[in-house]
Amino acid sequence: MENIAITLIYIHAFFGGIGLLSGLVSIIGKKGRFYHKKAGLIFSITMFVSALIAIPITLLPKHENLLLHLLSIFTIYLVISGNRVLRFKKHHSLGIVDIVTTSFMGLVFMGMIGVGIHHYIEELPKSTLFFFFGGFGIMATVRDITLFKTFKTNPTAYLSNHIGKMSGAYGAAVTAFLLAALNSSTLWVWITPSVITLLFVTFWRRKIAKN
């Protein structure tokens, strides 16, 4: 079983590494350009695969980690919805995938808050992180619902949502990388990438709103 876990970890790390590099190219590249789109596509595929592989890894003996397990699901949600939202530029209507994804993840994020409450009551570690990521996730789903309702009156909302989702997925990738590279699971390692991502997204959303 451990050999299977190690093999999966190497595959996960391989795709994650490609995701980090391609994501960086997409971030620093001018939005809408060819290399931005291609790098973004590579990032989406590799991060989806990497996060998908991480789900069983975090359930295997000696590698159990509920927080990383939920973060992997969160990453998949960000990648899927971050790409799906681009279709709103041409198709001003919801697809069944959008409805199911948002509804399912809303339940997952409420579950994270519930786990955080349990950890807090039982005085278990990392309760703050469950509250943090659960709350962040609920905010993301609320933004989705708002987008679905107001897109026709706010045509740039899809772009703001796309940037937020894909940046969030990259922040999650950086978090996973730091946890492995530093061999540390301290609070600052978990939260710092998310804080930087939030500042980055806030900057771009304000820039889009001015245009």
Steps between C-alpha positions, in 0.01 A plus 500: 500500500785736580655438159171601339492815713856596402427442131189716518690770686765516227235523228313762702821702546585473128169644385503751785844626395386551142191675634708742707722593205220534244288690751780748555533556124125559478505745790788716374384480136273765357139396541335373184823434313577164339760391756275606787221279369725203422683521833163532674374188323808301604463630854133397512567147376805432715347648816182301448699176465731585791210585733305193388795274584541674836150394607578126539849575633355693794286198589778240496651365827778723641398774258155584633440873496141623500596863440713419195225267381243780509749749355549266203124493440496879535775530237307283254195720554702818438651362179169373360292804589781741411499363145126449475435865582665603173204359310291783648676732257306339216222301666307701758341197664580231754595148410417197714873469582502850650194434716615159623858615567397809695234314701733211587787724601271716711422186704870411519591843632225489761639161596843658545350756736335213688835318529657821624234530771562138602878555515451815705267333751728195531806729516651328196767673288435702183141596581584854379599368157169318455320825584729697268471280191137415565413867530704586191321225309156620604593850383602351163168319457309815597693688229400227255133539587531879470667460162225271378239760595668821387712408199273673247524827691868458584670350191854521644408292804600178326858625459527601865366160603741319266803684636390433857446127445819433305709710738349308789594171336856623454511613862390151606778350289758727661367404843541129425850563365608692811358233731709236324815707437522643851370183665296730719130532573502821700218750472702754301590239234131424452369856499774719345443387136126559541556852636735587211250352254221709652704819459580407140136428416383819671745702289374349174134529592541870571687543174223324306232708675668823384497392133 
